[in-house]
Amino acid sequence: MPVVKLNNEYLARLTRCDIKTIRDNLPMMGSEVEREEEEQTDVQYFPNRPDLYSAEGTARALRGYLGIEKGLVEYTVKPSGISFHVDEGLKNIRPYLGSAVIRNVNMDNAMIESLMGLQESLHWAVGRGRKKVAIGVHELDKVEGPFTYLAAEKSTSFVPLDYDREMNMDEILAEHPKGRAYAKIVQDFDKYPLIVDSKGRVCSFPPIINGELTRVTENTHNILLDVTGIEPRAVSVAVNILCTAFVEMGASVETVTIDGVEGPTLAPSKRRVSAAECTKLTGIPMTAAEMAALLEKMRFGCQVIDEDKVVVSIPCYRADIMHDCDIYEDAAIAYGYDKIAAELPPGFTIGKPHPVQALYSEVRAAMTGQGYLENTPFTLTSEDVAYTKMNRPANPKALHVLHPISEDQTIIRTDILPMLMESLALNRSRELPQRIFACGDVVESLTTYPKMAGAVIHTGADFSEIYAAVDSFCMMMSIPYEVKESDDPAFIEGRRGTIVSGGKAIGVFGEISPAVLNAFGLEQPTAAFEIDLRDFVKY
Amino acid sequence: MELTINEKRVIAALAELDSCSDAILAEKLNASPETVVQWAHLCADKGLLTIEKDVTLSARLTDEGKRYAEGGGLPERQVLSKLQAAADSLFLKDLSHDSLAKIAIGWLRKKNWISIQDGKVIVNNEEAQAPGPDEEALKNPVPGTIGCAILVKRGLAVIEEHVSWTISITPDGQALAGAGLNLQEETGTLTRDQIISGEWKSLNLRKYDVTKLPKRIYAGRIHPNQQILDEIRSLLFEMGFTEFYGSIVQNSFWNFDALYQPQDHPAREMQDTFHLAEELPLPDGWEKIREIHQTGGDTGSTGWGGDWSQDISRKCVLRTHSTSLSIQHLANNPNPPLKAFSISRVYRRETIDPTHLPEFEQLEGIVMDEGLHFGHLLGFFKEFFGHMGFEEVRFRPGYFPYTEPSVEPEVWVDGLGWVELGGAGIFRPEVTKPWEIKCPVLAWGLGVSRVSMLRMGLKDLRQLNKSDIDWIRNSPVRRV
């Protein structure tokens, strides 16, 4: 989740409130104050509220929440007269474009930092790492419309931001830090996206890098915004969030015509919602007027229709309102979660354990009664531990994770005994005897099923001890069994048995082979057993 | 003062003798010297006796030494006698057939009794051939003499250490003996015969030192963390919740799509989730989910927009949350009322460190009934956390793609402040509508390892799954 750095002085100025009140209220608005510093406050926001990822957006929300202002912020946009053409060749590459002109920009350092932070957070949260949406901000006075967004030959060259020489687009992908970071988004296409002005001067190579020509500085007063992407709604949300943040800075927004369509309008969308439905969902008793008052705190525009219905104007920057319930949640946040009357769910039900969990409880009773200590090892393991060290062939039904994070966790366990051997190795320096067991899920192919295993280590650990443990366990668990000779290479030949129940091999026990003991670094005789429990539980 | 019968016998004997050696005491008490010394030491610890250790050394000839002592002296002396008896000087090679001579030649030359010229052995001046200290010692080895040291070096004698003890009674011991000692035989463990015959009535039962700690027995025990999980399970059974359970492997449909997580959601990417190469088929009705993602379908939602891929949806992952089981449990049980929970391992692609594990237990619960609202969710938490020992609970807005409203409950922990324990909310219509679920569903997920850490005061999460056996052994069942 994005952490946004907010300049205290700037945020307080925009909110018209002291920083302490702001910090106290942010958590109850749905964010988390990560760090408080003299100059800045680091705030973590949820991914559904990209409109808050700047001092400007946060201040706008806070002014409503704290009662300094209320209701919808109305935006007026004038036409800039500037137009764009989007080339058909981008259809399968990066077809969607949003744009706007921002005038009367007077940015100080705090504003420039806020804008850069907003751009970065939007790239992450809305843009999915620039793939879905990428943003470019340009000094408008350096270029001249109409502009063209086209699929360009890779050989096209221009001077990218932070460089002093022309590079072609492939060179940029290979050499420029931003090129290397984002090359994978475009590198497989025949042509690359490019924005040029009427004279063919390059503004931007979306989603990679802008041209040095249109670099924004403290002296920039007029801005051209470009937002490109592969999903039109996300592109439009990003445009709206950026434009309305500029308005908070004191700038004005003008429309751009893209292939005859003028935008952005920054106009709210509307939903007709019901106070009764809101009460039903949140448990907060309220009239339409009361709901409207709460929603105005959250910067919605409200028009009360009757006792129940309210037509809500949803600010253009709110990307998260997909359903009426999203509006009702905002009413509940405005009301205050801590003020909501907490009641117990009234329905009567009778609880009961799941048969597999009940079985595990029985296994624990049977084994702890024998003096064994329970272990709860990981289910992620490696072929090395599960098979190689166990002197067993790899199980072809083991599931391999595609991108393991370490070589210790490449598969999901198919047996539990190797984990017990690891545990004995970990506890090598502890007093003997040690008697341990574990029960839990294993996975073969795509099937999850229950198993248990036990192990003993001490100078006298032997076949007869573990046979007696198996016998006691099976008696306690009502598992009828007989024993046949086993060929499991994890155990010593002639001192190992297969546990057979209902004509099916369900387990193995015996003295662990010294080869296995050596592999795990164990130095004392060890005996162990493992039993597949799936036939003893129905669900 | 509590004395064992044997200690009393030692005191009684010494009260008579005043002082004696361990051998005499052993004879008197009819026990081995080692045993009486042990008893005497116990008495000495109590100030009743003093014990002095006497060490004496003696030298003893080895078998080889004895052979020489009895057979005419050291090898060089025996061979010298033969040489002197011989008429003429002998050749060295002739001597080498004699096994004694082999040993003797070196010593003869070393002692300068003979010399060798052109392979011939010549006996030197007789004056130098007087018996040396080693030969004296062969007759009577005395530790500490040069001769004896030579024999030890030649392996013909060994020095032996003899330890003996002088045991003397102290005035305290005398006083105790003077006051009278009960010398009746003591009984340790009772026998069956003694119990049933009534003999026990006249026995002198040994009294034990009750302040001495026994060797600790480590009881078999369920894992301390499992114990906390079982407490939580019991609490939920009491609150009317039924437990559910399911597969570790889920396709993306149940893990993400059915929970209205957009297919390009960052949590679905490979840096956060363990993906598998396997696929599982989509269930009947999957088209509704596609529709909801794309346009909202008939749920009144706008949906996420964009594309939705069946291929992505079929791909399997290790479940990242047990909400994947909750939604399937609901789809199979769509009629109210329903209260259900599960404690299941879930998987996140995290590197192991003290505060992160790639797999951990998640507690997941759902309540479905007519007329339920957000206030009931908060009420449930207050009740539940109260029983868990967290008196103060507060609720912060939260965000999850599948719930609205969403909440993050926090509990107050002294020393830590507000601690977030999980997330909760009411399932969105986009989640419940496809499965004909008509009532509101309260849903919550809690990281129970965090609860365990707080309850057990653990600093390192790894202790839960890679446990020190001594920690398990020494974890009390009852926590105070």
Chai-1 contact restraints between the chains, C-beta under 6 A:
chainA,res_idxA,chainB,res_idxB,connection_type,confidence,min_distance_angstrom,max_distance_angstrom,comment,restraint_id
A,P27,B,R396,contact,1.0,0.0,6.0,A-B,restraint_1
A,G30,B,P397,contact,1.0,0.0,6.0,A-B,restraint_2
A,F46,B,Y399,contact,1.0,0.0,6.0,A-B,restraint_3
A,N48,B,Y399,contact,1.0,0.0,6.0,A-B,restraint_4
A,R128,B,D264,contact,1.0,0.0,6.0,A-B,restraint_5
A,E231,B,G306,contact,1.0,0.0,6.0,A-B,restraint_6
A,R233,B,G305,contact,1.0,0.0,6.0,A-B,restraint_7
A,L281,B,H373,contact,1.0,0.0,6.0,A-B,restraint_8
A,T282,B,F374,contact,1.0,0.0,6.0,A-B,restraint_9
A,G283,B,H373,contact,1.0,0.0,6.0,A-B,restraint_10
A,G283,B,F374,contact,1.0,0.0,6.0,A-B,restraint_11
A,G283,B,G375,contact,1.0,0.0,6.0,A-B,restraint_12
A,M322,B,S301,contact,1.0,0.0,6.0,A-B,restraint_13
A,M322,B,T302,contact,1.0,0.0,6.0,A-B,restraint_14
A,H323,B,G300,contact,1.0,0.0,6.0,A-B,restraint_15
A,H323,B,S301,contact,1.0,0.0,6.0,A-B,restraint_16
A,C325,B,E404,contact,1.0,0.0,6.0,A-B,restraint_17
A,D326,B,E404,contact,1.0,0.0,6.0,A-B,restraint_18
A,E329,B,E404,contact,1.0,0.0,6.0,A-B,restraint_19
A,E329,B,P405,contact,1.0,0.0,6.0,A-B,restraint_20
A,A332,B,P405,contact,1.0,0.0,6.0,A-B,restraint_21
A,I333,B,P397,contact,1.0,0.0,6.0,A-B,restraint_22
A,Y337,B,F395,contact,1.0,0.0,6.0,A-B,restraint_23
A,I340,B,G375,contact,1.0,0.0,6.0,A-B,restraint_24
A,I340,B,L378,contact,1.0,0.0,6.0,A-B,restraint_25
A,A341,B,G375,contact,1.0,0.0,6.0,A-B,restraint_26
A,A342,B,G375,contact,1.0,0.0,6.0,A-B,restraint_27
A,A342,B,L378,contact,1.0,0.0,6.0,A-B,restraint_28
A,A342,B,G379,contact,1.0,0.0,6.0,A-B,restraint_29
A,A342,B,K382,contact,1.0,0.0,6.0,A-B,restraint_30
A,E343,B,G375,contact,1.0,0.0,6.0,A-B,restraint_31
A,E343,B,H376,contact,1.0,0.0,6.0,A-B,restraint_32
A,E343,B,G379,contact,1.0,0.0,6.0,A-B,restraint_33
A,L344,B,G379,contact,1.0,0.0,6.0,A-B,restraint_34
A,L344,B,E383,contact,1.0,0.0,6.0,A-B,restraint_35
A,P345,B,V367,contact,1.0,0.0,6.0,A-B,restraint_36
A,P345,B,L372,contact,1.0,0.0,6.0,A-B,restraint_37
A,P345,B,H376,contact,1.0,0.0,6.0,A-B,restraint_38
A,G347,B,P337,contact,1.0,0.0,6.0,A-B,restraint_39
A,G347,B,D369,contact,1.0,0.0,6.0,A-B,restraint_40
A,T349,B,G240,contact,1.0,0.0,6.0,A-B,restraint_41
A,T349,B,P337,contact,1.0,0.0,6.0,A-B,restraint_42
A,T349,B,K339,contact,1.0,0.0,6.0,A-B,restraint_43
A,G351,B,F237,contact,1.0,0.0,6.0,A-B,restraint_44
A,G351,B,G240,contact,1.0,0.0,6.0,A-B,restraint_45
A,G351,B,F241,contact,1.0,0.0,6.0,A-B,restraint_46
A,G351,B,T242,contact,1.0,0.0,6.0,A-B,restraint_47
A,K352,B,T242,contact,1.0,0.0,6.0,A-B,restraint_48
A,P353,B,E243,contact,1.0,0.0,6.0,A-B,restraint_49
A,H354,B,E243,contact,1.0,0.0,6.0,A-B,restraint_50
A,H354,B,F244,contact,1.0,0.0,6.0,A-B,restraint_51
A,H354,B,Y245,contact,1.0,0.0,6.0,A-B,restraint_52
A,V356,B,Y245,contact,1.0,0.0,6.0,A-B,restraint_53
A,Q357,B,E243,contact,1.0,0.0,6.0,A-B,restraint_54
A,R364,B,I222,contact,1.0,0.0,6.0,A-B,restraint_55
A,T368,B,G220,contact,1.0,0.0,6.0,A-B,restraint_56
A,T368,B,R221,contact,1.0,0.0,6.0,A-B,restraint_57
A,T368,B,I222,contact,1.0,0.0,6.0,A-B,restraint_58
A,G371,B,G220,contact,1.0,0.0,6.0,A-B,restraint_59
A,Y372,B,G220,contact,1.0,0.0,6.0,A-B,restraint_60
A,L373,B,R221,contact,1.0,0.0,6.0,A-B,restraint_61
A,L373,B,I472,contact,1.0,0.0,6.0,A-B,restraint_62
A,E374,B,I222,contact,1.0,0.0,6.0,A-B,restraint_63
A,E374,B,H223,contact,1.0,0.0,6.0,A-B,restraint_64
A,T376,B,H223,contact,1.0,0.0,6.0,A-B,restraint_65
A,T376,B,N465,contact,1.0,0.0,6.0,A-B,restraint_66
A,P377,B,N465,contact,1.0,0.0,6.0,A-B,restraint_67
A,F378,B,E359,contact,1.0,0.0,6.0,A-B,restraint_68
A,F378,B,N465,contact,1.0,0.0,6.0,A-B,restraint_69
A,L380,B,P358,contact,1.0,0.0,6.0,A-B,restraint_70
A,L380,B,E359,contact,1.0,0.0,6.0,A-B,restraint_71
A,L399,B,L276,contact,1.0,0.0,6.0,A-B,restraint_72
A,V401,B,F274,contact,1.0,0.0,6.0,A-B,restraint_73
A,L402,B,H275,contact,1.0,0.0,6.0,A-B,restraint_74
A,H403,B,M270,contact,1.0,0.0,6.0,A-B,restraint_75
A,I405,B,R349,contact,1.0,0.0,6.0,A-B,restraint_76
A,I405,B,T351,contact,1.0,0.0,6.0,A-B,restraint_77
A,N427,B,I469,contact,1.0,0.0,6.0,A-B,restraint_78
A,R430,B,I469,contact,1.0,0.0,6.0,A-B,restraint_79
A,R430,B,D470,contact,1.0,0.0,6.0,A-B,restraint_80
A,Q434,B,I469,contact,1.0,0.0,6.0,A-B,restraint_81
A,D441,B,I248,contact,1.0,0.0,6.0,A-B,restraint_82
A,V443,B,I248,contact,1.0,0.0,6.0,A-B,restraint_83
A,L446,B,V249,contact,1.0,0.0,6.0,A-B,restraint_84
A,L446,B,E278,contact,1.0,0.0,6.0,A-B,restraint_85
A,T448,B,S247,contact,1.0,0.0,6.0,A-B,restraint_86
A,T448,B,I248,contact,1.0,0.0,6.0,A-B,restraint_87
